[in-house]
């Protein structure tokens, strides 16, 4: 039945008309407009709070004078740099408007009405957003503890003859991770004809051995990486995938060929070459992780182990208490998010911010906890 909010004369497909009027994320700008406040700290979107490489900023600035020109639709130089970084060929790479954009392209390439796909319940919501938008059938399995369950994902893929399996490793929103060896074993266990989408957006923050040793020619997997996290270029929207050349070429059939703008390519290329800044960012995140755990512990809370640039804080009660605390922190000027699915919704997810960010959190948290306890 058509959504009653859609005028009947609009030429929407039945599928589009049936979709909810919702987006995966409500941005901090929207919340500021709704509340009539300005956030003093942005700790909710896992933005990299230590800033982009100065070399990337300089490259973007230099390229700005040429912004009247389209960017290279083949992304030649950036693909070559990515191939050199990962020891593969440019033909193994594909670029998109962030991991979100690449997820949409993958779904568009592979999902028809009713196509079964498998993911963890409560995992990164943009994947499910794209699957539903193309009429696919989302089949999910709960987390095991606070981590995705590779064996359960494989079992579901076999049972339902799924075409896609999505795994974020490290995981968003929980920050947990699996070893590369366990991911490689999962890949071997998947049924024939099933593609593993391995989202490695946070891999630069993860312990050694988290990335699996998989040949770039393997047709069973596409690995996704992001410039939004460790490289601090979230505002540019740039992500890339690594996969077998045959799959990479398929993206050319549907991608927006001018989707990666000239400034984006320049910034990404420069960021890739600034190894010292990347090390600085990772070290800053490690220090912030320890400080965040201390702040949580000071109030009888527990920071879950994290292989990312954020930590989940176990609030020790249920989702209602966590939501009340989240609302109070928002009123006090801190933008934070939380997992949306029980029992993970007992947690708050807080980005590894700067010293000033975490000072603000340390000041606001006891007030927020008191407000939440009083409701």
C-alpha positions in Angstrom: 0.0 0.0 0.0 1.3 3.4 -0.9 2.6 5.7 1.8 -0.2 8.2 2.5 2.2 11.0 2.8 3.1 10.6 -0.9 0.7 12.4 -3.3 -0.8 9.7 -5.6 0.2 11.6 -8.8 3.9 11.5 -8.0 5.8 9.0 -10.3 7.4 7.0 -7.5 7.8 3.3 -7.7 5.8 1.2 -5.4 9.0 0.2 -3.5 10.1 3.8 -3.1 6.6 4.9 -1.9 6.6 2.1 0.7 9.9 3.1 2.3 9.8 4.9 5.6 10.5 8.6 5.8 13.7 8.1 7.7 17.5 8.4 7.2 20.2 6.2 8.9 21.6 9.1 10.9 20.4 12.4 12.3 23.3 14.8 12.0 24.5 17.1 14.7 23.5 20.2 12.6 19.9 18.9 12.6 19.9 18.4 16.4 21.4 21.9 16.9 18.6 23.4 14.9 16.0 21.4 16.7 17.3 22.3 20.2 18.4 25.8 19.5 21.9 25.1 20.9 25.5 24.7 19.6 27.4 21.6 20.5 30.7 22.3 22.3 32.0 18.8 21.4 31.2 16.6 18.5 31.8 13.1 19.8 29.0 11.2 18.1 29.9 10.6 14.4 33.4 9.0 14.9 34.9 12.0 13.1 38.7 12.0 13.5 39.1 14.8 16.0 42.9 15.4 15.5 42.4 16.9 12.0 43.5 16.2 8.5 47.0 16.1 7.3 48.4 19.6 6.7 49.7 18.2 3.4 46.1 17.3 2.4 44.9 20.8 3.4 47.6 22.4 1.3 46.8 20.2 -1.7 43.1 21.0 -1.5 44.0 24.7 -1.3 46.3 24.5 -4.3 43.7 22.6 -6.3 40.9 25.1 -5.5 41.9 27.4 -8.3 41.2 24.6 -10.8 37.8 23.7 -9.3 36.2 24.9 -12.5 37.4 21.7 -14.1 35.9 18.3 -13.5 38.0 15.7 -11.7 39.6 12.9 -13.5 36.7 10.4 -14.0 39.1 7.5 -13.9 40.7 8.7 -10.7 44.0 7.5 -12.2 46.6 9.0 -9.8 44.6 8.1 -6.6 44.1 4.6 -7.8 47.8 4.2 -8.5 48.7 5.5 -5.1 46.2 3.1 -3.4 47.6 0.2 -5.4 51.1 1.1 -4.4 50.0 1.3 -0.7 48.3 -2.1 -0.7 50.6 -4.0 -3.1 48.0 -4.6 -5.7 47.2 -3.2 -9.2 45.0 -0.1 -9.9 42.6 -2.6 -11.5 41.8 -4.0 -8.1 40.6 -0.6 -6.8 37.3 1.2 -6.9 36.4 4.6 -5.5 33.2 6.0 -4.1 31.7 8.8 -2.1 32.7 7.3 1.2 32.0 3.7 2.3 28.3 4.7 2.3 28.4 5.4 -1.4 30.3 2.2 -2.2 27.8 0.1 -0.2 25.0 1.6 -2.3 26.8 0.7 -5.5 27.5 -2.9 -4.3 23.8 -3.3 -3.4 22.7 -1.8 -6.8 25.0 -4.3 -8.6 23.8 -7.4 -6.7 20.4 -7.0 -5.1 17.0 -7.5 -6.8 13.6 -7.6 -5.2 13.7 -10.2 -2.5 17.4 -11.0 -2.7 18.5 -12.3 0.7 21.5 -10.6 2.4 22.9 -11.2 5.8 24.4 -8.9 8.5 24.6 -8.6 12.3 21.6 -7.1 14.0 22.4 -3.5 15.0 25.5 -3.2 12.8 26.3 -0.1 10.6 22.8 0.9 9.4 23.7 2.3 6.0 24.0 -1.1 4.6 20.5 -2.1 5.5 19.3 1.3 4.3 20.6 0.5 0.8 19.4 -3.1 0.9 15.8 -2.0 1.7 16.0 0.7 -0.8 16.6 -1.9 -3.5 14.0 -4.3 -2.3 16.4 -6.8 -0.8 15.6 -9.1 2.2 17.6 -8.2 5.3 18.3 -11.3 7.4 20.3 -10.6 10.6 21.7 -12.4 13.6 22.4 -11.0 17.1 25.8 -10.1 18.4 27.6 -12.7 20.4 28.3 -10.7 23.5 29.3 -7.3 22.1 30.9 -8.7 18.9 29.6 -9.9 15.5 29.3 -13.6 15.2 31.0 -14.9 12.0 29.8 -18.5 12.4 26.2 -17.4 12.8 26.6 -15.1 9.7 27.9 -18.1 7.7 25.1 -20.3 8.9 22.5 -17.8 7.9 24.1 -17.3 4.5 24.0 -21.0 3.9 20.4 -21.4 5.1 19.0 -18.6 3.0 21.4 -18.8 0.1 22.4 -15.2 0.7 24.0 -13.2 -2.1 25.8 -10.8 0.3 27.2 -11.0 3.8 28.2 -7.7 5.5 30.9 -7.7 8.2 32.4 -4.6 9.8 35.8 -5.5 11.3 36.5 -3.6 13.5 32.8 -3.2 14.3 30.7 -0.2 14.3 28.9 0.5 16.7 30.6 -1.7 19.3 34.3 -1.2 18.6 35.1 -4.9 18.8 37.1 -6.9 16.3 38.0 -10.3 15.1 41.5 -11.5 14.0 42.4 -11.6 10.4 42.7 -15.4 10.6 39.1 -15.8 11.8 37.9 -13.5 9.0 39.8 -15.6 6.4 38.3 -18.7 7.8 34.8 -17.2 7.6 35.5 -16.4 3.9 36.4 -20.1 3.3 33.2 -21.2 5.0 30.8 -19.0 3.0 28.6 -20.7 0.4 29.6 -20.5 -3.2 28.3 -17.4 -5.0 28.1 -15.4 -1.8 30.1 -12.1 -1.7 31.6 -10.9 1.6 31.5 -7.2 2.1 34.4 -6.6 4.6 34.1 -3.1 5.9 37.5 -2.1 7.3 36.8 1.6 7.8 38.6 1.6 11.2 41.4 -0.8 10.4 44.2 1.8 11.0 43.2 1.9 14.7 43.0 -1.9 15.1 45.7 -4.2 16.6 48.2 -5.9 14.3 46.7 -9.0 12.7 43.2 -7.7 12.4 43.4 -7.3 8.6 43.2 -10.8 6.9 45.8 -12.0 4.5 43.6 -12.2 1.3 44.9 -12.0 -2.2 43.4 -9.0 -4.1 42.2 -11.4 -6.9 39.9 -13.3 -4.5 36.4 -13.0 -6.1 34.7 -13.8 -2.8 35.3 -10.5 -1.0 35.4 -6.8 -1.5 37.3 -4.8 1.2 36.1 -1.3 2.0 38.3 1.5 3.4 37.6 5.1 4.3 39.3 8.5 4.3 36.8 9.7 6.9 38.4 8.1 9.9 42.2 7.9 10.3 42.7 10.4 7.5 40.2 13.0 8.9 38.6 13.8 5.5 35.0 13.0 6.4 33.8 16.3 4.9 35.2 15.3 1.5 33.4 11.9 1.2 36.0 9.5 -0.1 36.2 5.8 0.3 37.7 2.9 -1.7 37.3 -0.8 -2.2 39.7 -3.5 -3.1 38.4 -6.5 -5.0 39.0 -8.8 -8.0 39.4 -6.7 -11.3 36.2 -8.3 -12.8 34.1 -6.9 -9.9 35.9 -3.6 -10.0 35.1 -3.2 -13.6 31.4 -3.8 -13.0 31.3 -0.6 -10.9 31.9 1.3 -14.1 28.5 0.3 -15.3 26.6 2.2 -12.6 28.9 4.5 -10.7 28.8 8.3 -10.9 31.9 8.8 -13.1 32.4 12.4 -11.9 31.5 11.6 -8.3 35.0 12.0 -6.9 35.7 15.7 -7.3 38.9 17.4 -8.2 39.6 18.7 -4.6 38.6 15.3 -3.2 41.2 13.5 -5.3 43.9 16.0 -4.4 43.2 15.8 -0.7 43.1 12.0 -0.7 46.3 11.7 -2.6 48.2 14.0 -0.3 46.7 12.4 2.8 47.9 8.9 1.7 51.5 10.1 1.6 51.6 11.7 5.0 52.6 8.7 7.1 53.8 10.8 10.0 50.4 12.5 10.4 48.6 9.1 10.4 50.9 7.9 13.2 50.1 11.0 15.1 46.4 10.4 14.8 46.6 6.8 15.8 48.6 7.7 18.9 46.2 10.5 19.8 43.3 8.0 19.6 45.1 5.5 21.8 45.6 8.2 24.5 42.0 9.4 24.2 40.8 5.8 24.6 42.7 5.5 27.9 41.4 8.8 29.1 37.8 7.9 28.2 38.1 4.6 30.1 39.3 6.6 33.1 36.4 9.0 32.9 34.0 6.1 32.7 35.6 4.3 35.6 35.5 7.4 37.8 31.7 7.0 37.7 31.4 3.2 38.1 31.0 2.7 34.3 33.0 0.5 32.0 34.6 1.2 28.6 34.4 -1.8 26.4 37.6 -2.9 24.6 37.9 -0.9 21.3 39.8 -1.4 18.1 38.5 1.9 16.6 38.6 5.6 17.2 35.6 5.4 19.5 34.7 3.5 22.7 31.3 2.1 23.9 30.7 3.0 27.5 28.6 0.4 29.3 26.2 2.4 31.4 25.4 -0.5 33.6 21.6 -0.4 33.2 19.2 -0.7 30.3 18.6 1.3 27.1 16.2 3.7 28.7 18.8 4.8 31.2 21.4 5.2 28.4 19.0 7.2 26.3 18.2 9.5 29.2 21.9 10.0 29.8 22.4 10.7 26.1 19.6 13.3 26.1 21.1 15.0 29.1 24.5 15.1 27.6 23.0 16.7 24.5 21.3 19.4 26.6 24.7 20.0 28.1 26.3 20.6 24.7 27.8 17.2 23.8 26.9 15.4 20.6 27.1 11.7 21.2 25.4 8.6 19.8 24.5 5.1 21.0 23.8 1.7 19.6 20.1 1.3 18.7 19.5 -2.4 19.3 19.2 -4.2 22.7 21.2 -5.2 24.6 23.9 -3.1 23.0 21.7 0.0 23.6 22.8 -0.1 27.2 25.9 1.7 26.0 26.9 5.2 24.8 29.3 5.4 21.8 31.8 8.2 22.3 34.5 9.2 19.8 38.1 9.5 20.9 38.2 13.2 21.1 40.8 15.8 21.9 41.9 16.7 25.4 39.5 19.6 25.4 36.6 17.4 24.2 37.2 14.9 27.0 37.5 17.6 29.6 34.0 18.7 28.6 32.8 15.2 28.9 34.3 14.7 32.3 32.6 17.9 33.5 29.2 17.0 31.9 28.9 13.3 32.6 28.2 13.4 36.4 25.4 16.0 35.8 24.0 13.9 33.0 24.0 10.7 35.1 22.3 12.5 37.9 19.6 13.8 35.6 19.1 10.3 34.1 18.9 8.7 37.6 16.3 11.2 38.6 13.8 10.4 35.8 
